[in-house]
Amino acid sequence: MGITLIEAAKKFWNDEDGIGTLEILLILAVIVIIAIAFRKWIIQWVSGLFKAADDQIKDQTNPDLEGLMPE
């Protein structure tokens, strides 16, 4: 016969597979270490993205609004 819903819920609750707190902390630590190691490169990359976006905004011209304004 099949497993009842309560038995399945108990089995799921007691299952210890999956990501635990220690694994999550280790992953976060590795990400922080990588970010610290490459912080200068990351800052330059983000600054370049913002500069490129700023340049594109400045290069755009204002649309001609004469036909849109009522007289």
Contacts in CASP RR format, 6 or more apart in sequence:
PFRMAT RR
TARGET T0000
AUTHOR 0000-0000-0000
METHOD contacts of the structure
MODEL  1
MGITLIEAAKKFWNDEDGIGTLEILLILAVIVIIAIAFRKWIIQWVSGLF
KAADDQIKDQTNPDLEGLMPE
3 11 0 8 1.000
35 42 0 8 1.000
END
